[in-house]
């Protein structure tokens, strides 16, 4: 990818100091890998396939690019978004998946924060669980675990 293409890309970072998700873990058809760990992520097996990511709540297209084989393509948005992920081979729709958290196991990852910060997020996290009718898992920092162990 040239410097000009890099500046125009809609792609997000694939990892940071606190998130290194590796390659996507869910298998789609024709060798496509995808998941929603650290944004919407997809890896296609063929050069020249086209990837489109759309926010289903705002209908904004957040990524719409022709991609190279075996590169992990990641949305810039890392927070919760109901994504529609589509992969095309020319005009042929190879794969389409609309994310829905209902009845799914969802893992939240928060940076280890101070006690007050962690406590302040609990009502928001519980409201998310209720709104989306999902099972939430959130690993706690080691220094916070004793506070919840006996409760």
C-alpha positions as CSV (number, residue, x, y, z in Angstrom):
1,X,0.0,0.0,0.0
2,X,1.5,3.4,-1.0
3,X,1.7,6.4,1.3
4,X,-1.2,8.1,-0.5
5,X,-3.4,5.0,-0.1
6,X,-2.5,4.8,3.6
7,X,-3.7,8.3,4.2
8,X,-7.0,7.7,2.5
9,X,-7.8,4.4,4.1
10,X,-10.8,3.9,6.3
11,X,-9.1,1.1,8.2
12,X,-8.5,1.2,11.9
13,X,-5.6,-0.1,14.0
14,X,-5.4,-3.9,14.3
15,X,-3.9,-3.7,17.8
16,X,-2.8,-1.4,20.6
17,X,-0.8,-1.7,23.8
18,X,-3.9,-3.1,25.6
19,X,-5.6,-5.0,22.8
20,X,-3.8,-7.7,20.6
21,X,-6.7,-9.8,19.3
22,X,-4.7,-11.7,16.6
23,X,-6.5,-13.0,13.6
24,X,-10.3,-13.1,13.5
25,X,-11.8,-16.3,15.1
26,X,-15.1,-16.9,13.3
27,X,-15.2,-18.8,10.0
28,X,-17.3,-17.6,7.2
29,X,-17.7,-19.1,3.7
30,X,-14.8,-19.5,1.2
31,X,-12.1,-19.0,3.8
32,X,-13.3,-15.7,5.2
33,X,-12.4,-15.1,8.9
34,X,-14.2,-12.4,10.9
35,X,-15.2,-11.3,14.4
36,X,-16.0,-8.3,16.5
37,X,-13.1,-8.4,18.9
38,X,-11.7,-4.8,18.9
39,X,-14.1,-3.5,16.3
40,X,-15.4,-5.3,13.2
41,X,-12.6,-7.4,11.7
42,X,-12.3,-9.5,8.6
43,X,-9.7,-11.4,6.7
44,X,-10.3,-12.5,3.1
45,X,-8.3,-15.2,1.3
46,X,-8.3,-13.5,-2.2
47,X,-6.7,-10.3,-3.4
48,X,-9.2,-7.8,-4.8
49,X,-12.3,-8.8,-2.8
50,X,-14.3,-5.8,-1.6
51,X,-15.2,-5.3,2.1
52,X,-18.0,-3.0,3.3
53,X,-18.8,-2.3,6.9
54,X,-22.0,-0.4,7.7
55,X,-23.3,0.9,11.0
56,X,-26.8,-0.6,11.2
57,X,-28.1,2.1,13.6
58,X,-27.0,5.2,11.6
59,X,-26.6,3.5,8.1
60,X,-23.2,5.1,7.8
61,X,-20.8,3.1,5.7
62,X,-17.7,3.1,7.9
63,X,-15.4,1.1,5.5
64,X,-15.8,0.4,1.8
65,X,-12.5,-0.8,0.3
66,X,-11.0,-3.4,-2.0
67,X,-8.6,-5.4,0.1
68,X,-5.5,-7.6,-0.2
69,X,-5.5,-11.3,0.7
70,X,-4.8,-12.4,4.3
71,X,-4.6,-8.8,5.8
72,X,-6.8,-8.3,8.8
73,X,-9.1,-5.4,8.0
74,X,-10.4,-3.5,11.0
75,X,-12.9,-0.8,11.5
76,X,-11.8,2.4,13.1
77,X,-14.7,2.2,15.5
78,X,-13.7,0.0,18.5
79,X,-16.7,0.5,20.7
80,X,-20.0,-1.3,20.4
81,X,-21.5,-0.9,16.9
82,X,-24.2,-3.1,15.3
83,X,-22.2,-3.7,12.2
84,X,-23.3,-5.2,8.8
85,X,-20.2,-6.8,7.3
86,X,-20.3,-7.6,3.6
87,X,-17.6,-9.2,1.4
88,X,-17.9,-9.1,-2.4
89,X,-16.1,-10.7,-5.3
90,X,-16.9,-8.2,-8.0
91,X,-20.7,-8.0,-8.0
92,X,-21.1,-11.4,-6.2
93,X,-22.0,-11.2,-2.5
94,X,-19.7,-13.8,-0.9
95,X,-20.6,-13.1,2.7
96,X,-23.0,-11.0,4.8
97,X,-23.3,-10.9,8.5
98,X,-25.3,-8.5,10.7
99,X,-24.1,-8.4,14.3
100,X,-26.7,-9.0,16.9
101,X,-25.8,-9.3,20.6
102,X,-29.1,-10.9,21.6
103,X,-28.5,-14.2,23.5
104,X,-24.8,-14.1,22.8
105,X,-21.8,-14.2,25.1
106,X,-20.2,-10.8,25.0
107,X,-16.8,-10.1,26.6
108,X,-16.1,-6.5,27.7
109,X,-12.5,-5.5,28.2
110,X,-11.7,-2.4,30.2
111,X,-8.3,-1.0,31.0
112,X,-7.4,-1.6,34.7
113,X,-8.8,1.5,36.2
114,X,-9.0,2.9,39.7
115,X,-11.7,1.7,42.0
116,X,-14.0,4.7,41.4
117,X,-13.8,4.4,37.7
118,X,-14.6,0.7,37.7
119,X,-17.6,1.2,40.0
120,X,-18.9,4.1,37.9
121,X,-19.1,1.9,34.8
122,X,-21.1,-1.0,36.5
123,X,-24.6,0.6,36.0
124,X,-23.8,1.3,32.3
125,X,-22.6,-2.3,31.8
126,X,-25.7,-3.7,33.4
127,X,-27.9,-1.5,31.2
128,X,-26.1,-2.7,28.1
129,X,-26.7,-6.3,29.2
130,X,-30.4,-5.6,29.7
131,X,-30.8,-3.6,26.5
132,X,-29.1,-6.2,24.3
133,X,-30.4,-9.3,26.2
134,X,-26.9,-10.8,26.2
135,X,-24.5,-12.6,28.7
136,X,-21.7,-10.3,29.6
137,X,-18.3,-11.3,30.8
138,X,-15.9,-8.7,32.1
139,X,-12.6,-9.7,33.6
140,X,-11.7,-7.6,36.5
141,X,-8.3,-6.3,37.3
142,X,-6.6,-8.4,40.0
143,X,-6.7,-5.6,42.6
144,X,-10.5,-5.4,42.3
145,X,-11.4,-9.1,42.4
146,X,-11.5,-9.4,46.3
147,X,-14.3,-6.7,46.3
148,X,-16.6,-8.9,44.3
149,X,-15.5,-12.4,45.3
150,X,-17.8,-12.8,48.3
151,X,-20.7,-10.6,47.0
